[in-house]
Amino acid sequence: MPSHGDHRALDDGDLPHCSQAVLGHLIATTEIDETQFERATALIRTRLEGLYLPPDEAVQLPSAVQALMTGWSTFAHVPYARLLAELFDLDSIALKSLDALIAGWPYRETPAATD
């Protein structure tokens, strides 16, 4: 079963290191035209071919991962982050929830049988 480290679509150098505020702003305001969107979804589908997901799900999984990790990243930068960190390790629980999301996602390790 894959975990967060097994199926990375991006390498560490693919995104610039930036603050949470900048990253959140980019996620919320970046406009992507139809050509860019199609190119990005084609790349996602290609990178996830080994999971044998139906094509529509091949773009849903990375979106779910992005939403989950954006949420945890937001918690890490809120004014009360120190209080959350006293309850649990934010990095650890973020990765644990990522593993749970991926483990619970319906994928196959081999192609589906054809009728």
LUMGU-389895 format. One line per field, with one value per atom (N, C-alpha, C): y, x negated, z negated; atom name; residue in three letters; residue number from 1. Coordinates in Angstrom, 3 decimals, decimal comma. Each point is the difference from the previous one (the first is absolute). Example, Ala and Ser with C-alpha at 12.3 -4.5 7.8 and 13.67 -1.06 7.14 Angstrom:
// residues 2
py: -5,690;1,190;1,200;1,050;1,190;1,090
px: -13,190;0,890;-0,900;0,350;-0,820;0,770
pz: -7,800;0,000;0,000;0,720;-0,060;-0,730
atomo: N;CA;C;N;CA;C
residuo: ala;ala;ala;ser;ser;ser
num: 1;1;1;2;2;2
***
This chain:
// residues 115
py: -1,177;1,177;1,249;0,962;1,171;0,897;0,732;1,010;1,321;1,045;1,335;0,077;-0,855;0,065;-0,824;-0,808;-0,921;0,585;0,890;0,462;1,519;0,600;1,456;0,463;0,960;0,569;1,087;0,593;1,085;-0,359;0,487;-0,108;1,223;-0,067;1,112;1,311;-0,037;1,217;0,569;-0,670;0,462;1,261;0,232;1,182;0,851;1,315;0,852;-0,043;0,186;0,057;1,379;0,044;1,279;-0,099;1,157;0,020;-0,580;-0,416;-0,532;1,022;1,263;1,041;0,125;-0,045;0,092;-1,234;-1,173;-1,230;-0,018;0,362;0,052;0,976;1,146;0,991;-0,552;-0,683;-0,588;-1,033;-0,860;-1,031;0,635;1,043;0,606;0,932;0,556;1,043;-0,303;-1,070;-0,292;-0,397;0,707;-0,341;-0,922;-1,055;-0,973;-0,079;0,248;-0,077;-1,465;-0,214;-1,362;-0,856;0,576;-0,744;-0,433;0,894;-0,336;-1,068;0,144;-0,956;-1,389;-0,088;-1,297;-0,611;0,823;-0,485;-0,535;0,722;-0,426;-1,299;-0,104;-1,231;-1,184;0,232;-1,086;-0,485;0,930;-0,363;-0,804;0,431;-0,728;-1,414;-0,136;-1,339;-0,885;0,559;-0,760;-0,452;0,904;-0,328;-1,043;-0,122;-0,937;-1,253;-0,227;-1,173;-1,308;-0,085;-1,226;-0,394;0,909;-0,325;-0,538;0,007;-0,516;0,607;1,309;0,710;0,288;0,015;0,502;1,437;0,432;1,324;1,155;-0,015;1,098;0,001;-1,172;-0,068;0,352;-0,103;0,322;1,476;0,832;1,414;0,318;-0,867;0,236;-0,235;-1,033;-0,320;1,138;0,547;1,113;1,226;0,220;1,126;-0,227;-1,233;-0,329;0,169;-0,428;0,154;1,480;0,791;1,437;0,656;-0,335;0,586;-0,384;-1,263;-0,469;0,693;0,024;0,575;1,523;0,637;1,447;0,293;-0,832;0,170;-0,141;-1,058;-0,185;1,119;0,440;1,104;1,278;0,194;1,163;-0,077;-1,174;-0,166;0,331;-0,350;0,230;1,484;0,840;1,428;0,913;-0,558;0,831;0,575;1,061;0,600;-0,978;-1,015;-0,958;-1,282;0,042;-1,184;-0,565;0,871;-0,459;-0,882;0,374;-0,800;-1,354;-0,012;-1,278;-0,886;0,614;-0,762;-0,602;0,566;-0,584;-1,256;-0,105;-1,171;-1,151;0,324;-1,014;0,636;-0,854;0,453;0,216;1,239;0,334;-0,726;-0,051;-0,689;-1,481;-0,617;-1,425;-0,319;0,775;-0,271;0,340;0,981;0,315;-1,183;-0,555;-1,150;-1,243;-0,170;-1,139;0,094;1,190;0,153;-0,140;0,392;-0,205;-1,491;-0,739;-1,450;-0,626;0,467;-0,547;0,328;1,200;0,377;-0,903;-0,159;-0,820;-1,463;-0,509;-1,404;-0,272;0,989;-0,187;0,272;0,506;0,326;-1,288;-0,156;-1,238;-0,040;-0,721;-0,188;-1,484;-0,358;-1,394;-0,051;-1,064;-0,178;-0,701;-0,495;-0,626;0,537;-0,053;0,493;-0,770;0,695;-0,649;-1,024;-1,074;-1,027;0,566;-0,335;0,468;-1,085;0,431;-0,986;-0,412
px: -0,846;0,846;-0,898;0,274;-0,870;0,186;-1,049;0,085;-0,410;-0,031;-0,283;-1,343;-0,927;-1,305;-0,126;1,004;-0,124;0,372;0,951;0,518;0,023;-1,158;-0,086;0,068;0,852;0,096;-1,044;-0,492;-0,971;-1,260;-1,117;-1,249;-0,138;-0,879;-0,175;-0,320;-0,710;-0,398;1,052;1,154;1,012;0,721;0,105;0,681;-0,988;0,084;-0,886;0,410;-0,959;0,312;0,579;1,215;0,635;0,832;0,415;0,761;1,391;0,632;1,348;0,966;-0,160;0,893;-0,109;-1,214;-0,199;0,572;-0,274;0,509;1,531;0,604;1,461;0,573;-0,637;0,453;-0,114;-1,105;-0,169;1,080;0,283;1,019;1,361;0,308;1,333;0,179;-1,065;0,170;-0,600;-0,762;-0,626;1,053;-0,008;0,901;-0,734;0,666;-0,583;0,926;-0,575;0,848;0,246;0,879;0,425;-1,165;-0,896;-1,153;-0,906;-0,296;-0,825;0,678;1,316;0,748;-0,064;0,207;-0,049;-1,396;-1,027;-1,376;-0,283;0,463;-0,214;0,744;1,242;0,753;-0,568;-0,511;-0,636;-1,253;-0,775;-1,202;0,367;1,028;0,452;0,412;0,789;0,435;-1,196;-0,975;-1,193;-0,777;-0,178;-0,774;0,692;1,322;0,737;0,452;-0,496;0,411;-0,241;-1,048;-0,329;1,016;0,909;1,043;1,254;0,011;1,132;1,321;-0,008;1,231;0,805;1,324;0,786;-0,447;0,018;-0,527;0,551;1,291;0,550;-0,560;-0,308;-0,560;-1,482;-0,662;-1,419;-0,255;0,998;-0,168;0,644;0,861;0,629;-0,967;-0,821;-0,916;-0,983;-0,707;-0,899;0,728;1,225;0,776;0,337;0,347;0,279;-1,257;-1,138;-1,265;-0,312;0,163;-0,282;0,909;1,278;0,930;-0,368;-0,324;-0,377;-1,266;-1,026;-1,269;0,076;0,813;0,201;0,667;0,945;0,655;-0,969;-0,829;-0,979;-1,023;-0,407;-0,959;0,603;1,268;0,686;0,004;0,341;-0,029;-1,376;-1,049;-1,364;-0,357;0,798;-0,325;1,074;0,997;1,024;-0,542;0,618;-0,488;-0,049;0,850;0,024;-0,781;-0,896;-0,779;-0,799;-0,515;-0,770;0,863;1,269;0,899;0,296;0,186;0,196;-1,224;-1,183;-1,243;-0,177;0,641;-0,056;0,864;1,002;0,880;-0,584;-0,646;-0,566;-1,023;-0,855;-0,996;0,692;0,056;0,723;-0,545;-1,317;-0,582;0,362;-0,119;0,287;1,458;0,916;1,422;0,383;-0,642;0,260;-0,391;-1,178;-0,443;0,823;0,410;0,851;1,349;0,571;1,284;-0,170;-1,156;-0,282;-0,086;-0,704;-0,068;1,400;0,843;1,359;0,816;-0,146;0,725;-0,417;-1,301;-0,482;0,378;-0,135;0,346;1,482;0,831;1,436;0,519;-0,871;0,441;0,154;1,084;0,214;-0,873;-1,095;-0,873;-0,298;-0,537;-0,379;-1,496;-0,637;-1,419;-0,216;1,085;-0,065;1,160;-0,097;1,111;1,279;1,135;1,297;0,215;0,672;0,321;0,993;-0,170;0,945;1,010;1,204;1,087;-0,016
pz: 0,000;0,000;0,000;0,894;0,045;-1,213;-0,311;-1,047;0,599;-0,820;0,512;0,715;-0,294;0,626;1,272;0,322;1,118;1,358;0,065;1,282;0,057;-0,032;0,049;1,442;0,269;1,337;0,198;-1,071;0,089;-0,761;0,474;-0,725;-0,886;-0,997;-0,932;0,706;1,106;0,683;0,931;0,141;0,947;-0,447;-1,280;-0,508;-0,777;0,182;-0,796;-1,464;-0,879;-1,423;-0,279;-0,500;-0,258;-1,271;-0,488;-1,243;0,216;-1,085;0,054;0,569;-0,376;0,497;1,511;0,512;1,449;0,685;-0,542;0,595;-0,005;-1,113;-0,066;0,997;0,144;0,970;1,419;0,297;1,324;0,299;-0,964;0,200;0,259;-0,755;0,081;1,192;0,546;1,014;1,365;0,122;1,290;1,022;1,105;1,091;0,957;0,391;0,921;1,207;1,187;1,191;0,364;0,938;0,342;0,493;0,772;0,506;-1,149;-0,927;-1,160;-0,849;-0,186;-0,806;0,622;1,304;0,689;-0,083;0,142;-0,091;-1,407;-1,022;-1,387;-0,302;0,438;-0,284;0,775;1,204;0,755;-0,726;-0,547;-0,749;-1,255;-0,700;-1,192;0,368;1,050;0,431;0,345;0,694;0,382;-1,234;-0,950;-1,206;-0,874;0,102;-0,858;0,739;1,208;0,780;-0,744;-0,792;-0,715;-1,056;-0,355;-0,977;0,666;1,326;0,770;-0,448;-0,205;-0,354;1,255;-0,107;1,128;0,286;1,266;0,350;-0,834;-0,339;-0,788;-1,426;-0,535;-1,346;-0,023;1,126;0,055;-0,271;0,183;-0,352;-1,344;-0,498;-1,295;-1,154;0,086;-1,096;-0,279;0,998;-0,308;-0,541;0,447;-0,537;-1,462;-0,341;-1,408;-0,849;0,523;-0,725;-0,189;1,057;-0,112;-1,035;0,024;-0,964;-1,428;-0,213;-1,336;-0,497;0,828;-0,433;-0,117;0,825;-0,147;-1,336;-0,379;-1,297;-1,157;0,021;-1,076;-0,007;1,175;0,075;-0,575;0,239;-0,565;-1,524;-0,549;-1,458;-0,567;0,723;-0,489;-0,061;0,657;0,064;-0,580;-0,649;-0,628;-1,310;-0,505;-1,250;-1,183;0,000;-1,108;0,324;0,979;0,392;-1,171;-0,846;-1,155;-0,903;-0,180;-0,839;0,643;1,320;0,691;-0,158;0,113;-0,105;-1,387;-1,000;-1,344;-0,091;0,863;0,020;0,812;1,111;0,882;0,932;0,554;0,958;1,348;0,449;1,224;1,225;0,155;1,151;-0,012;-1,168;-0,115;0,322;-0,557;0,253;1,439;0,591;1,408;0,879;-0,250;0,801;-0,305;-1,258;-0,365;0,724;0,058;0,687;1,514;0,528;1,419;0,316;-0,847;0,181;-0,038;-0,930;-0,117;1,250;0,513;1,220;1,156;0,179;1,117;-0,194;-1,218;-0,272;0,231;-0,264;0,152;1,397;0,872;1,351;0,805;0,740;0,760;1,254;-0,071;1,145;0,130;1,125;0,221;0,290;-0,420;0,287;1,331;0,587;1,335;0,815;1,318;0,825;-0,274;0,153;-0,185;1,104;-0,375;1,009;0,993;1,260;1,020;0,271;0,280;0,280;1,438
atomo: N;CA;C;N;CA;C;N;CA;C;N;CA;C;N;CA;C;N;CA;C;N;CA;C;N;CA;C;N;CA;C;N;CA;C;N;CA;C;N;CA;C;N;CA;C;N;CA;C;N;CA;C;N;CA;C;N;CA;C;N;CA;C;N;CA;C;N;CA;C;N;CA;C;N;CA;C;N;CA;C;N;CA;C;N;CA;C;N;CA;C;N;CA;C;N;CA;C;N;CA;C;N;CA;C;N;CA;C;N;CA;C;N;CA;C;N;CA;C;N;CA;C;N;CA;C;N;CA;C;N;CA;C;N;CA;C;N;CA;C;N;CA;C;N;CA;C;N;CA;C;N;CA;C;N;CA;C;N;CA;C;N;CA;C;N;CA;C;N;CA;C;N;CA;C;N;CA;C;N;CA;C;N;CA;C;N;CA;C;N;CA;C;N;CA;C;N;CA;C;N;CA;C;N;CA;C;N;CA;C;N;CA;C;N;CA;C;N;CA;C;N;CA;C;N;CA;C;N;CA;C;N;CA;C;N;CA;C;N;CA;C;N;CA;C;N;CA;C;N;CA;C;N;CA;C;N;CA;C;N;CA;C;N;CA;C;N;CA;C;N;CA;C;N;CA;C;N;CA;C;N;CA;C;N;CA;C;N;CA;C;N;CA;C;N;CA;C;N;CA;C;N;CA;C;N;CA;C;N;CA;C;N;CA;C;N;CA;C;N;CA;C;N;CA;C;N;CA;C;N;CA;C;N;CA;C;N;CA;C;N;CA;C;N;CA;C;N;CA;C;N;CA;C;N;CA;C;N;CA;C;N;CA;C;N;CA;C;N;CA;C;N;CA;C;N;CA;C;N;CA;C;N;CA;C;N;CA;C;N;CA;C;N;CA;C;N;CA;C;N;CA;C
residuo: met;met;met;pro;pro;pro;ser;ser;ser;his;his;his;gly;gly;gly;asp;asp;asp;his;his;his;arg;arg;arg;ala;ala;ala;leu;leu;leu;asp;asp;asp;asp;asp;asp;gly;gly;gly;asp;asp;asp;leu;leu;leu;pro;pro;pro;his;his;his;cys;cys;cys;ser;ser;ser;gln;gln;gln;ala;ala;ala;val;val;val;leu;leu;leu;gly;gly;gly;his;his;his;leu;leu;leu;ile;ile;ile;ala;ala;ala;thr;thr;thr;thr;thr;thr;glu;glu;glu;ile;ile;ile;asp;asp;asp;glu;glu;glu;thr;thr;thr;gln;gln;gln;phe;phe;phe;glu;glu;glu;arg;arg;arg;ala;ala;ala;thr;thr;thr;ala;ala;ala;leu;leu;leu;ile;ile;ile;arg;arg;arg;thr;thr;thr;arg;arg;arg;leu;leu;leu;glu;glu;glu;gly;gly;gly;leu;leu;leu;tyr;tyr;tyr;leu;leu;leu;pro;pro;pro;pro;pro;pro;asp;asp;asp;glu;glu;glu;ala;ala;ala;val;val;val;gln;gln;gln;leu;leu;leu;pro;pro;pro;ser;ser;ser;ala;ala;ala;val;val;val;gln;gln;gln;ala;ala;ala;leu;leu;leu;met;met;met;thr;thr;thr;gly;gly;gly;trp;trp;trp;ser;ser;ser;thr;thr;thr;phe;phe;phe;ala;ala;ala;his;his;his;val;val;val;pro;pro;pro;tyr;tyr;tyr;ala;ala;ala;arg;arg;arg;leu;leu;leu;leu;leu;leu;ala;ala;ala;glu;glu;glu;leu;leu;leu;phe;phe;phe;asp;asp;asp;leu;leu;leu;asp;asp;asp;ser;ser;ser;ile;ile;ile;ala;ala;ala;leu;leu;leu;lys;lys;lys;ser;ser;ser;leu;leu;leu;asp;asp;asp;ala;ala;ala;leu;leu;leu;ile;ile;ile;ala;ala;ala;gly;gly;gly;trp;trp;trp;pro;pro;pro;tyr;tyr;tyr;arg;arg;arg;glu;glu;glu;thr;thr;thr;pro;pro;pro;ala;ala;ala;ala;ala;ala;thr;thr;thr;asp;asp;asp
num: 1;1;1;2;2;2;3;3;3;4;4;4;5;5;5;6;6;6;7;7;7;8;8;8;9;9;9;10;10;10;11;11;11;12;12;12;13;13;13;14;14;14;15;15;15;16;16;16;17;17;17;18;18;18;19;19;19;20;20;20;21;21;21;22;22;22;23;23;23;24;24;24;25;25;25;26;26;26;27;27;27;28;28;28;29;29;29;30;30;30;31;31;31;32;32;32;33;33;33;34;34;34;35;35;35;36;36;36;37;37;37;38;38;38;39;39;39;40;40;40;41;41;41;42;42;42;43;43;43;44;44;44;45;45;45;46;46;46;47;47;47;48;48;48;49;49;49;50;50;50;51;51;51;52;52;52;53;53;53;54;54;54;55;55;55;56;56;56;57;57;57;58;58;58;59;59;59;60;60;60;61;61;61;62;62;62;63;63;63;64;64;64;65;65;65;66;66;66;67;67;67;68;68;68;69;69;69;70;70;70;71;71;71;72;72;72;73;73;73;74;74;74;75;75;75;76;76;76;77;77;77;78;78;78;79;79;79;80;80;80;81;81;81;82;82;82;83;83;83;84;84;84;85;85;85;86;86;86;87;87;87;88;88;88;89;89;89;90;90;90;91;91;91;92;92;92;93;93;93;94;94;94;95;95;95;96;96;96;97;97;97;98;98;98;99;99;99;100;100;100;101;101;101;102;102;102;103;103;103;104;104;104;105;105;105;106;106;106;107;107;107;108;108;108;109;109;109;110;110;110;111;111;111;112;112;112;113;113;113;114;114;114;115;115;115
***
